[in-house]
Amino acid sequence: MTTFIWPTNTKRITSKFRTKHRPNHNGVDIADAGARPIYAIADGVVTRSYLSASYGEVVFVEHKINGQVWESVYAHMRSGSRAYLTGQTVKQGQQIGVMGNTGQSSGQHLHLELHRGKWNYQKSNAVDPLNYLDKTISTASTYTVKAGDTLSEIANRFGSTVKELAALNNIKNVNVISVGQKLKVKGKVSNKQTLYLPKSASSWRVYPTNKTPVKGNEKGFLNPAKFGGLSYEVIAKPQKDVVTIETSDFGKVNIYVAPSTGAVIR
Protein backbone atom coordinates (compact mmCIF):
# COMPACT_ATOMS: atom_id res chain seq x y z
CA MET A 1 0.00 0.00 0.00
CA THR A 2 1.20 3.51 -0.82
CA THR A 3 0.13 7.05 -0.08
CA PHE A 4 0.32 10.09 -2.33
CA ILE A 5 1.52 12.94 -0.11
CA TRP A 6 0.50 16.60 -0.37
CA PRO A 7 2.70 18.32 -2.99
CA THR A 8 3.61 21.57 -1.22
CA ASN A 9 3.58 23.33 2.15
CA THR A 10 0.27 25.13 1.72
CA LYS A 11 -3.24 23.71 1.30
CA ARG A 12 -4.87 26.84 -0.10
CA ILE A 13 -6.92 25.55 -3.05
CA THR A 14 -8.03 28.13 -5.60
CA SER A 15 -9.53 25.92 -8.31
CA LYS A 16 -10.83 22.38 -8.11
CA PHE A 17 -11.02 19.52 -10.59
CA ARG A 18 -13.58 19.85 -13.43
CA THR A 19 -16.00 22.26 -11.81
CA LYS A 20 -19.21 23.59 -13.33
CA HIS A 21 -17.44 26.77 -14.35
CA ARG A 22 -14.24 25.01 -15.50
CA PRO A 23 -15.32 21.60 -16.84
CA ASN A 24 -12.01 21.11 -18.67
CA HIS A 25 -9.82 21.86 -15.67
CA ASN A 26 -8.15 18.47 -15.31
CA GLY A 27 -6.31 19.11 -12.08
CA VAL A 28 -6.34 21.13 -8.89
CA ASP A 29 -4.75 24.56 -8.35
CA ILE A 30 -2.93 25.24 -5.08
CA ALA A 31 -1.82 28.84 -4.58
CA ASP A 32 -0.05 30.94 -1.99
CA ALA A 33 2.51 33.72 -1.81
CA GLY A 34 6.20 33.20 -1.10
CA ALA A 35 8.72 30.55 -2.10
CA ARG A 36 6.60 27.42 -1.95
CA PRO A 37 8.51 24.17 -2.54
CA ILE A 38 6.93 21.48 -4.73
CA TYR A 39 7.41 17.84 -3.70
CA ALA A 40 7.03 14.57 -5.58
CA ILE A 41 3.85 12.97 -4.28
CA ALA A 42 5.31 9.45 -4.59
CA ASP A 43 8.44 7.61 -5.76
CA GLY A 44 8.80 7.64 -9.52
CA VAL A 45 10.69 8.41 -12.70
CA VAL A 46 10.62 11.79 -14.42
CA THR A 47 9.07 11.26 -17.86
CA ARG A 48 9.16 14.91 -18.97
CA SER A 49 10.87 18.02 -17.64
CA TYR A 50 10.69 21.05 -19.91
CA LEU A 51 9.29 24.52 -20.60
CA SER A 52 5.78 24.25 -22.08
CA ALA A 53 3.83 27.08 -23.69
CA SER A 54 0.76 26.16 -21.63
CA TYR A 55 2.10 24.36 -18.54
CA GLY A 56 5.14 26.61 -18.22
CA GLU A 57 8.00 25.02 -16.29
CA VAL A 58 6.60 21.53 -15.81
CA VAL A 59 7.64 18.11 -14.55
CA PHE A 60 5.84 14.80 -15.22
CA VAL A 61 6.54 11.86 -12.89
CA GLU A 62 5.49 8.25 -13.54
CA HIS A 63 4.65 6.09 -10.53
CA LYS A 64 4.10 2.33 -10.44
CA ILE A 65 1.97 1.26 -7.49
CA ASN A 66 0.80 -2.31 -7.01
CA GLY A 67 1.03 -2.92 -10.76
CA GLN A 68 -0.90 0.25 -11.62
CA VAL A 69 0.79 3.06 -13.56
CA TRP A 70 0.05 6.63 -12.45
CA GLU A 71 1.45 9.89 -13.74
CA SER A 72 1.55 13.19 -11.84
CA VAL A 73 2.03 16.60 -13.46
CA TYR A 74 3.43 19.68 -11.69
CA ALA A 75 2.88 22.82 -13.79
CA HIS A 76 3.66 26.58 -13.73
CA MET A 77 6.79 26.18 -11.60
CA ARG A 78 9.16 29.07 -11.07
CA SER A 79 11.60 29.65 -13.90
CA GLY A 80 14.86 27.78 -13.31
CA SER A 81 13.52 25.81 -10.33
CA ARG A 82 13.12 22.39 -11.98
CA ALA A 83 15.47 20.10 -10.03
CA TYR A 84 15.17 16.90 -12.11
CA LEU A 85 15.61 16.01 -15.76
CA THR A 86 13.79 13.43 -17.88
CA GLY A 87 14.81 9.90 -16.93
CA GLN A 88 15.90 10.69 -13.40
CA THR A 89 14.32 8.95 -10.40
CA VAL A 90 12.74 10.84 -7.53
CA LYS A 91 11.72 9.81 -4.06
CA GLN A 92 8.46 10.71 -2.41
CA GLY A 93 8.81 14.08 -0.69
CA GLN A 94 11.87 15.19 -2.66
CA GLN A 95 11.66 18.77 -3.85
CA ILE A 96 11.31 18.94 -7.62
CA GLY A 97 10.72 22.68 -8.01
CA VAL A 98 9.20 25.88 -6.63
CA MET A 99 5.69 27.23 -7.15
CA GLY A 100 5.67 29.86 -9.87
CA ASN A 101 3.73 31.71 -12.55
CA THR A 102 5.12 30.43 -15.88
CA GLY A 103 3.16 29.41 -18.97
CA GLN A 104 -0.55 30.20 -19.25
CA SER A 105 -0.98 31.31 -15.66
CA SER A 106 -2.61 34.38 -14.14
CA GLY A 107 -0.84 34.17 -10.80
CA GLN A 108 1.57 32.08 -8.74
CA HIS A 109 0.20 28.60 -8.18
CA LEU A 110 0.81 24.89 -8.64
CA HIS A 111 -1.43 23.16 -11.14
CA LEU A 112 -1.33 19.49 -10.13
CA GLU A 113 -2.75 16.71 -12.28
CA LEU A 114 -2.97 13.03 -11.42
CA HIS A 115 -3.62 10.42 -14.10
CA ARG A 116 -4.57 6.81 -13.48
CA GLY A 117 -2.44 5.57 -16.37
CA LYS A 118 -0.18 7.51 -18.70
CA TRP A 119 -0.91 11.17 -19.39
CA ASN A 120 -2.45 11.79 -22.82
CA TYR A 121 -3.53 14.89 -24.72
CA GLN A 122 -7.24 14.10 -24.18
CA LYS A 123 -6.62 13.85 -20.40
CA SER A 124 -8.85 10.77 -20.46
CA ASN A 125 -7.05 9.21 -17.48
CA ALA A 126 -7.22 12.30 -15.26
CA VAL A 127 -8.65 11.84 -11.76
CA ASP A 128 -9.33 14.37 -9.01
CA PRO A 129 -6.09 14.58 -7.00
CA LEU A 130 -8.02 15.51 -3.87
CA ASN A 131 -9.52 12.03 -3.84
CA TYR A 132 -6.04 10.51 -3.58
CA LEU A 133 -3.68 12.88 -1.77
CA ASP A 134 -2.88 11.83 1.80
CA LYS A 135 -4.99 8.70 1.31
CA THR A 136 -4.05 5.05 0.98
CA ILE A 137 -4.12 3.25 -2.35
CA SER A 138 -4.91 -0.43 -2.11
CA THR A 139 -5.56 -3.25 -4.55
CA ALA A 140 -7.26 -5.54 -2.08
CA SER A 141 -9.36 -8.30 -3.61
CA THR A 142 -11.17 -9.09 -0.35
CA TYR A 143 -12.48 -6.94 2.47
CA THR A 144 -13.11 -8.08 6.04
CA VAL A 145 -16.27 -6.61 7.55
CA LYS A 146 -15.67 -4.52 10.68
CA ALA A 147 -18.06 -3.52 13.45
CA GLY A 148 -20.40 -0.77 12.24
CA ASP A 149 -19.89 -1.47 8.54
CA THR A 150 -22.82 -1.50 6.15
CA LEU A 151 -22.81 -2.84 2.62
CA SER A 152 -23.50 0.62 1.21
CA GLU A 153 -20.47 2.10 3.03
CA ILE A 154 -18.23 -0.73 1.79
CA ALA A 155 -19.52 -0.28 -1.76
CA ASN A 156 -18.76 3.45 -1.62
CA ARG A 157 -15.27 2.77 -0.30
CA PHE A 158 -14.48 0.48 -3.22
CA GLY A 159 -16.16 2.52 -5.95
CA SER A 160 -18.85 -0.16 -6.32
CA THR A 161 -22.60 -0.51 -5.68
CA VAL A 162 -24.63 -2.51 -3.17
CA LYS A 163 -26.17 -4.49 -6.04
CA GLU A 164 -22.75 -5.37 -7.46
CA LEU A 165 -21.32 -6.46 -4.09
CA ALA A 166 -24.43 -8.50 -3.30
CA ALA A 167 -24.19 -10.34 -6.62
CA LEU A 168 -20.44 -10.88 -6.29
CA ASN A 169 -20.82 -12.37 -2.80
CA ASN A 170 -24.19 -14.12 -3.23
CA ILE A 171 -25.76 -11.97 -0.50
CA LYS A 172 -29.53 -12.44 -0.33
CA ASN A 173 -30.30 -9.78 2.30
CA VAL A 174 -28.24 -6.64 1.74
CA ASN A 175 -29.06 -5.43 5.25
CA VAL A 176 -27.34 -8.39 6.91
CA ILE A 177 -23.55 -8.76 6.96
CA SER A 178 -21.42 -10.13 9.81
CA VAL A 179 -18.31 -8.83 11.53
CA GLY A 180 -15.37 -10.86 10.23
CA GLN A 181 -17.15 -11.81 7.02
CA LYS A 182 -14.82 -11.66 4.02
CA LEU A 183 -16.29 -9.98 0.96
CA LYS A 184 -14.97 -10.14 -2.57
CA VAL A 185 -14.45 -6.69 -4.03
CA LYS A 186 -13.34 -5.47 -7.41
CA GLY A 187 -12.61 -2.21 -9.15
CA LYS A 188 -10.43 0.56 -7.84
CA VAL A 189 -10.52 1.62 -4.23
CA SER A 190 -12.14 5.01 -4.02
CA ASN A 191 -9.88 5.94 -1.07
CA LYS A 192 -12.69 7.88 0.53
CA GLN A 193 -12.76 7.86 4.30
CA THR A 194 -15.77 8.65 6.45
CA LEU A 195 -15.88 10.47 9.76
CA TYR A 196 -18.45 9.17 12.26
CA LEU A 197 -19.49 11.37 15.18
CA PRO A 198 -21.12 9.41 18.06
CA LYS A 199 -24.78 9.83 18.94
CA SER A 200 -23.74 10.49 22.56
CA ALA A 201 -22.28 13.90 21.63
CA SER A 202 -24.71 16.82 21.87
CA SER A 203 -22.25 19.52 20.79
CA TRP A 204 -19.19 19.43 18.55
CA ARG A 205 -17.20 22.50 17.52
CA VAL A 206 -16.33 23.13 13.87
CA TYR A 207 -13.81 25.73 12.73
CA PRO A 208 -13.10 27.82 9.62
CA THR A 209 -10.43 26.20 7.45
CA ASN A 210 -8.31 29.35 7.61
CA LYS A 211 -8.15 29.57 11.41
CA THR A 212 -6.51 27.49 14.12
CA PRO A 213 -9.01 24.89 15.44
CA VAL A 214 -9.02 26.09 19.05
CA LYS A 215 -11.79 27.20 21.39
CA GLY A 216 -12.86 30.71 20.52
CA ASN A 217 -12.40 30.28 16.75
CA GLU A 218 -15.56 28.24 16.26
CA LYS A 219 -17.69 28.70 13.17
CA GLY A 220 -20.52 26.77 14.77
CA PHE A 221 -21.57 23.56 16.50
CA LEU A 222 -22.80 20.20 15.26
CA ASN A 223 -25.29 18.13 17.28
CA PRO A 224 -24.74 14.43 16.56
CA ALA A 225 -27.12 13.41 19.36
CA LYS A 226 -30.03 15.12 17.61
CA PHE A 227 -29.62 12.86 14.60
CA GLY A 228 -28.53 9.64 16.27
CA GLY A 229 -24.93 10.29 15.19
CA LEU A 230 -23.52 12.04 12.13
CA SER A 231 -21.19 11.00 9.32
CA TYR A 232 -19.21 13.03 6.78
CA GLU A 233 -16.76 12.28 4.00
CA VAL A 234 -13.23 13.27 4.96
CA ILE A 235 -12.03 15.85 2.43
CA ALA A 236 -8.55 16.48 3.83
CA LYS A 237 -6.35 16.03 6.89
CA PRO A 238 -4.63 19.39 7.38
CA GLN A 239 -2.96 18.37 10.65
CA LYS A 240 -2.87 15.64 13.27
CA ASP A 241 -6.31 14.88 14.74
CA VAL A 242 -7.96 17.53 12.52
CA VAL A 243 -9.92 16.76 9.35
CA THR A 244 -11.82 18.85 6.85
CA ILE A 245 -15.46 18.03 6.12
CA GLU A 246 -18.34 19.76 4.35
CA THR A 247 -21.59 20.36 6.23
CA SER A 248 -24.93 21.64 5.04
CA ASP A 249 -25.06 24.36 7.71
CA PHE A 250 -21.48 25.65 7.76
CA GLY A 251 -19.97 24.59 4.44
CA LYS A 252 -16.38 23.35 4.43
CA VAL A 253 -14.94 23.35 7.95
CA ASN A 254 -12.23 21.76 10.07
CA ILE A 255 -13.10 19.57 13.03
CA TYR A 256 -11.06 18.11 15.89
CA VAL A 257 -11.34 14.31 15.94
CA ALA A 258 -8.71 12.89 18.31
CA PRO A 259 -9.50 9.28 19.40
CA SER A 260 -10.30 10.58 22.91
CA THR A 261 -13.30 12.46 21.49
CA GLY A 262 -15.09 9.29 20.42
CA ALA A 263 -14.91 10.16 16.72
CA VAL A 264 -14.14 7.30 14.34
CA ILE A 265 -12.61 7.49 10.85
CA ARG A 266 -12.67 4.51 8.52
VOKE-275100 format. One record per residue (C-alpha): x, y, z; residue in one letter. Coordinates in nm, 2 decimals, always signed. Each point is the difference from the previous one (the first is absolute). Layout:
REM VOKE-275100
+--------+--------+--------+----+
!      u !      v !      w ! aa !
+--------+--------+--------+----+
!      X !      Y !      Z !  A !
...
+--------+--------+--------+----+
END
This chain:
REM VOKE-275100
+--------+--------+--------+----+
!      u !      v !      w ! aa !
+--------+--------+--------+----+
!  +0.00 !  +0.00 !  +0.00 !  M !
!  +0.12 !  +0.35 !  -0.08 !  T !
!  -0.11 !  +0.36 !  +0.07 !  T !
!  +0.02 !  +0.30 !  -0.22 !  F !
!  +0.12 !  +0.28 !  +0.22 !  I !
!  -0.10 !  +0.37 !  -0.03 !  W !
!  +0.22 !  +0.17 !  -0.26 !  P !
!  +0.09 !  +0.33 !  +0.18 !  T !
!  +0.00 !  +0.17 !  +0.34 !  N !
!  -0.33 !  +0.18 !  -0.05 !  T !
!  -0.35 !  -0.14 !  -0.04 !  K !
!  -0.17 !  +0.31 !  -0.14 !  R !
!  -0.20 !  -0.13 !  -0.30 !  I !
!  -0.11 !  +0.26 !  -0.25 !  T !
!  -0.15 !  -0.22 !  -0.27 !  S !
!  -0.13 !  -0.35 !  +0.02 !  K !
!  -0.02 !  -0.29 !  -0.25 !  F !
!  -0.26 !  +0.04 !  -0.28 !  R !
!  -0.24 !  +0.24 !  +0.16 !  T !
!  -0.32 !  +0.13 !  -0.15 !  K !
!  +0.18 !  +0.32 !  -0.11 !  H !
!  +0.32 !  -0.18 !  -0.11 !  R !
!  -0.11 !  -0.34 !  -0.13 !  P !
!  +0.33 !  -0.05 !  -0.19 !  N !
!  +0.22 !  +0.08 !  +0.30 !  H !
!  +0.16 !  -0.34 !  +0.04 !  N !
!  +0.19 !  +0.06 !  +0.32 !  G !
!  +0.00 !  +0.20 !  +0.32 !  V !
!  +0.16 !  +0.35 !  +0.06 !  D !
!  +0.18 !  +0.06 !  +0.32 !  I !
!  +0.11 !  +0.36 !  +0.05 !  A !
!  +0.17 !  +0.21 !  +0.26 !  D !
!  +0.26 !  +0.28 !  +0.02 !  A !
!  +0.37 !  -0.05 !  +0.07 !  G !
!  +0.25 !  -0.26 !  -0.10 !  A !
!  -0.21 !  -0.32 !  +0.01 !  R !
!  +0.19 !  -0.32 !  -0.05 !  P !
!  -0.16 !  -0.27 !  -0.22 !  I !
!  +0.05 !  -0.37 !  +0.10 !  Y !
!  -0.04 !  -0.32 !  -0.19 !  A !
!  -0.31 !  -0.16 !  +0.13 !  I !
!  +0.14 !  -0.36 !  -0.03 !  A !
!  +0.31 !  -0.18 !  -0.12 !  D !
!  +0.04 !  +0.00 !  -0.37 !  G !
!  +0.19 !  +0.08 !  -0.32 !  V !
!  -0.01 !  +0.34 !  -0.17 !  V !
!  -0.15 !  -0.05 !  -0.35 !  T !
!  +0.01 !  +0.36 !  -0.11 !  R !
!  +0.17 !  +0.31 !  +0.14 !  S !
!  -0.02 !  +0.31 !  -0.23 !  Y !
!  -0.14 !  +0.34 !  -0.07 !  L !
!  -0.35 !  -0.02 !  -0.15 !  S !
!  -0.20 !  +0.28 !  -0.16 !  A !
!  -0.30 !  -0.09 !  +0.21 !  S !
!  +0.13 !  -0.18 !  +0.31 !  Y !
!  +0.30 !  +0.22 !  +0.03 !  G !
!  +0.29 !  -0.16 !  +0.19 !  E !
!  -0.14 !  -0.35 !  +0.05 !  V !
!  +0.10 !  -0.34 !  +0.13 !  V !
!  -0.18 !  -0.33 !  -0.07 !  F !
!  +0.07 !  -0.29 !  +0.23 !  V !
!  -0.10 !  -0.36 !  -0.06 !  E !
!  -0.08 !  -0.22 !  +0.30 !  H !
!  -0.06 !  -0.38 !  +0.01 !  K !
!  -0.21 !  -0.10 !  +0.29 !  I !
!  -0.12 !  -0.36 !  +0.05 !  N !
!  +0.02 !  -0.06 !  -0.38 !  G !
!  -0.19 !  +0.32 !  -0.08 !  Q !
!  +0.17 !  +0.28 !  -0.20 !  V !
!  -0.08 !  +0.35 !  +0.12 !  W !
!  +0.14 !  +0.33 !  -0.13 !  E !
!  +0.01 !  +0.33 !  +0.19 !  S !
!  +0.05 !  +0.34 !  -0.17 !  V !
!  +0.14 !  +0.31 !  +0.18 !  Y !
!  -0.05 !  +0.31 !  -0.21 !  A !
!  +0.08 !  +0.38 !  +0.01 !  H !
!  +0.31 !  -0.04 !  +0.21 !  M !
!  +0.24 !  +0.29 !  +0.05 !  R !
!  +0.24 !  +0.06 !  -0.28 !  S !
!  +0.33 !  -0.19 !  +0.06 !  G !
!  -0.14 !  -0.20 !  +0.30 !  S !
!  -0.04 !  -0.34 !  -0.17 !  R !
!  +0.24 !  -0.23 !  +0.20 !  A !
!  -0.03 !  -0.32 !  -0.21 !  Y !
!  +0.04 !  -0.09 !  -0.37 !  L !
!  -0.18 !  -0.26 !  -0.21 !  T !
!  +0.10 !  -0.35 !  +0.10 !  G !
!  +0.11 !  +0.08 !  +0.35 !  Q !
!  -0.16 !  -0.17 !  +0.30 !  T !
!  -0.16 !  +0.18 !  +0.29 !  V !
!  -0.10 !  -0.10 !  +0.34 !  K !
!  -0.32 !  +0.09 !  +0.17 !  Q !
!  +0.03 !  +0.34 !  +0.17 !  G !
!  +0.31 !  +0.11 !  -0.20 !  Q !
!  -0.02 !  +0.36 !  -0.12 !  Q !
!  -0.04 !  +0.01 !  -0.37 !  I !
!  -0.06 !  +0.38 !  -0.04 !  G !
!  -0.15 !  +0.32 !  +0.14 !  V !
!  -0.35 !  +0.13 !  -0.06 !  M !
!  +0.00 !  +0.27 !  -0.27 !  G !
!  -0.20 !  +0.18 !  -0.27 !  N !
!  +0.14 !  -0.13 !  -0.33 !  T !
!  -0.19 !  -0.10 !  -0.31 !  G !
!  -0.38 !  +0.08 !  -0.03 !  Q !
!  -0.04 !  +0.11 !  +0.36 !  S !
!  -0.16 !  +0.31 !  +0.16 !  S !
!  +0.18 !  -0.02 !  +0.33 !  G !
!  +0.24 !  -0.21 !  +0.21 !  Q !
!  -0.14 !  -0.35 !  +0.05 !  H !
!  +0.06 !  -0.37 !  -0.04 !  L !
!  -0.22 !  -0.17 !  -0.25 !  H !
!  +0.01 !  -0.37 !  +0.10 !  L !
!  -0.14 !  -0.28 !  -0.22 !  E !
!  -0.03 !  -0.37 !  +0.09 !  L !
!  -0.06 !  -0.26 !  -0.27 !  H !
!  -0.10 !  -0.36 !  +0.06 !  R !
!  +0.22 !  -0.12 !  -0.29 !  G !
!  +0.22 !  +0.19 !  -0.23 !  K !
!  -0.07 !  +0.37 !  -0.07 !  W !
!  -0.15 !  +0.06 !  -0.34 !  N !
!  -0.11 !  +0.31 !  -0.19 !  Y !
!  -0.37 !  -0.08 !  +0.05 !  Q !
!  +0.06 !  -0.03 !  +0.38 !  K !
!  -0.23 !  -0.30 !  -0.01 !  S !
!  +0.18 !  -0.16 !  +0.30 !  N !
!  -0.01 !  +0.31 !  +0.22 !  A !
!  -0.15 !  -0.05 !  +0.35 !  V !
!  -0.06 !  +0.26 !  +0.28 !  D !
!  +0.32 !  +0.02 !  +0.20 !  P !
!  -0.19 !  +0.09 !  +0.31 !  L !
!  -0.15 !  -0.35 !  +0.01 !  N !
!  +0.35 !  -0.15 !  +0.02 !  Y !
!  +0.23 !  +0.24 !  +0.18 !  L !
!  +0.08 !  -0.11 !  +0.36 !  D !
!  -0.21 !  -0.31 !  -0.05 !  K !
!  +0.09 !  -0.36 !  -0.03 !  T !
!  +0.00 !  -0.18 !  -0.34 !  I !
!  -0.08 !  -0.37 !  +0.03 !  S !
!  -0.07 !  -0.28 !  -0.25 !  T !
!  -0.17 !  -0.23 !  +0.25 !  A !
!  -0.21 !  -0.28 !  -0.15 !  S !
!  -0.18 !  -0.08 !  +0.32 !  T !
!  -0.13 !  +0.22 !  +0.29 !  Y !
!  -0.06 !  -0.12 !  +0.35 !  T !
!  -0.32 !  +0.15 !  +0.15 !  V !
!  +0.06 !  +0.21 !  +0.32 !  K !
!  -0.24 !  +0.10 !  +0.28 !  A !
!  -0.23 !  +0.27 !  -0.13 !  G !
!  +0.05 !  -0.07 !  -0.37 !  D !
!  -0.29 !  +0.00 !  -0.24 !  T !
!  +0.00 !  -0.13 !  -0.35 !  L !
!  -0.07 !  +0.34 !  -0.14 !  S !
!  +0.30 !  +0.15 !  +0.18 !  E !
!  +0.23 !  -0.28 !  -0.12 !  I !
!  -0.13 !  +0.04 !  -0.36 !  A !
!  +0.07 !  +0.38 !  +0.02 !  N !
!  +0.35 !  -0.07 !  +0.13 !  R !
!  +0.08 !  -0.23 !  -0.29 !  F !
!  -0.17 !  +0.20 !  -0.27 !  G !
!  -0.27 !  -0.27 !  -0.04 !  S !
!  -0.37 !  -0.03 !  +0.06 !  T !
!  -0.20 !  -0.20 !  +0.25 !  V !
!  -0.16 !  -0.20 !  -0.28 !  K !
!  +0.35 !  -0.09 !  -0.15 !  E !
!  +0.14 !  -0.11 !  +0.34 !  L !
!  -0.31 !  -0.20 !  +0.08 !  A !
!  +0.02 !  -0.18 !  -0.33 !  A !
!  +0.38 !  -0.06 !  +0.03 !  L !
!  -0.04 !  -0.15 !  +0.35 !  N !
!  -0.34 !  -0.17 !  -0.04 !  N !
!  -0.16 !  +0.21 !  +0.27 !  I !
!  -0.37 !  -0.04 !  +0.02 !  K !
!  -0.08 !  +0.26 !  +0.26 !  N !
!  +0.21 !  +0.32 !  -0.06 !  V !
!  -0.09 !  +0.12 !  +0.36 !  N !
!  +0.18 !  -0.30 !  +0.16 !  V !
!  +0.37 !  -0.04 !  +0.01 !  I !
!  +0.22 !  -0.13 !  +0.28 !  S !
!  +0.31 !  +0.13 !  +0.17 !  V !
!  +0.29 !  -0.21 !  -0.13 !  G !
!  -0.18 !  -0.09 !  -0.32 !  Q !
!  +0.24 !  +0.01 !  -0.30 !  K !
!  -0.15 !  +0.17 !  -0.30 !  L !
!  +0.13 !  -0.01 !  -0.36 !  K !
!  +0.06 !  +0.34 !  -0.14 !  V !
!  +0.11 !  +0.12 !  -0.34 !  K !
!  +0.07 !  +0.33 !  -0.17 !  G !
!  +0.22 !  +0.28 !  +0.13 !  K !
!  -0.01 !  +0.10 !  +0.36 !  V !
!  -0.16 !  +0.34 !  +0.02 !  S !
!  +0.22 !  +0.09 !  +0.29 !  N !
!  -0.28 !  +0.20 !  +0.16 !  K !
!  -0.01 !  +0.00 !  +0.38 !  Q !
!  -0.30 !  +0.07 !  +0.21 !  T !
!  -0.01 !  +0.19 !  +0.34 !  L !
!  -0.25 !  -0.13 !  +0.25 !  Y !
!  -0.11 !  +0.22 !  +0.29 !  L !
!  -0.16 !  -0.20 !  +0.29 !  P !
!  -0.37 !  +0.04 !  +0.08 !  K !
!  +0.11 !  +0.07 !  +0.37 !  S !
!  +0.14 !  +0.34 !  -0.10 !  A !
!  -0.24 !  +0.29 !  +0.03 !  S !
!  +0.24 !  +0.27 !  -0.11 !  S !
!  +0.31 !  -0.01 !  -0.23 !  W !
!  +0.20 !  +0.31 !  -0.10 !  R !
!  +0.09 !  +0.06 !  -0.36 !  V !
!  +0.25 !  +0.26 !  -0.12 !  Y !
!  +0.07 !  +0.21 !  -0.31 !  P !
!  +0.27 !  -0.16 !  -0.21 !  T !
!  +0.21 !  +0.32 !  +0.01 !  N !
!  +0.01 !  +0.02 !  +0.38 !  K !
!  +0.17 !  -0.21 !  +0.27 !  T !
!  -0.25 !  -0.26 !  +0.13 !  P !
!  +0.00 !  +0.12 !  +0.37 !  V !
!  -0.28 !  +0.11 !  +0.23 !  K !
!  -0.11 !  +0.35 !  -0.09 !  G !
!  +0.05 !  -0.04 !  -0.37 !  N !
!  -0.32 !  -0.21 !  -0.05 !  E !
!  -0.21 !  +0.05 !  -0.31 !  K !
!  -0.28 !  -0.19 !  +0.16 !  G !
!  -0.11 !  -0.32 !  +0.17 !  F !
!  -0.12 !  -0.34 !  -0.12 !  L !
!  -0.25 !  -0.21 !  +0.20 !  N !
!  +0.06 !  -0.37 !  -0.07 !  P !
!  -0.24 !  -0.10 !  +0.28 !  A !
!  -0.29 !  +0.17 !  -0.18 !  K !
!  +0.04 !  -0.22 !  -0.30 !  F !
!  +0.11 !  -0.33 !  +0.17 !  G !
!  +0.36 !  +0.07 !  -0.11 !  G !
!  +0.14 !  +0.17 !  -0.31 !  L !
!  +0.23 !  -0.10 !  -0.28 !  S !
!  +0.20 !  +0.20 !  -0.25 !  Y !
!  +0.24 !  -0.07 !  -0.28 !  E !
!  +0.36 !  +0.10 !  +0.10 !  V !
!  +0.12 !  +0.25 !  -0.26 !  I !
!  +0.35 !  +0.07 !  +0.14 !  A !
!  +0.22 !  -0.05 !  +0.31 !  K !
!  +0.17 !  +0.34 !  +0.05 !  P !
!  +0.16 !  -0.10 !  +0.33 !  Q !
!  +0.01 !  -0.28 !  +0.26 !  K !
!  -0.34 !  -0.07 !  +0.14 !  D !
!  -0.17 !  +0.26 !  -0.22 !  V !
!  -0.19 !  -0.07 !  -0.32 !  V !
!  -0.19 !  +0.20 !  -0.25 !  T !
!  -0.37 !  -0.08 !  -0.07 !  I !
!  -0.28 !  +0.18 !  -0.17 !  E !
!  -0.33 !  +0.06 !  +0.18 !  T !
!  -0.33 !  +0.12 !  -0.12 !  S !
!  -0.02 !  +0.28 !  +0.27 !  D !
!  +0.36 !  +0.13 !  +0.01 !  F !
!  +0.15 !  -0.11 !  -0.34 !  G !
!  +0.36 !  -0.12 !  +0.00 !  K !
!  +0.15 !  -0.01 !  +0.36 !  V !
!  +0.27 !  -0.15 !  +0.21 !  N !
!  -0.09 !  -0.22 !  +0.29 !  I !
!  +0.20 !  -0.15 !  +0.29 !  Y !
!  -0.02 !  -0.38 !  +0.00 !  V !
!  +0.26 !  -0.14 !  +0.24 !  A !
!  -0.08 !  -0.36 !  +0.11 !  P !
!  -0.08 !  +0.13 !  +0.35 !  S !
!  -0.30 !  +0.19 !  -0.14 !  T !
!  -0.18 !  -0.32 !  -0.11 !  G !
!  +0.02 !  +0.09 !  -0.37 !  A !
!  +0.08 !  -0.29 !  -0.24 !  V !
!  +0.15 !  +0.02 !  -0.35 !  I !
!  -0.01 !  -0.30 !  -0.23 !  R !
+--------+--------+--------+----+
END
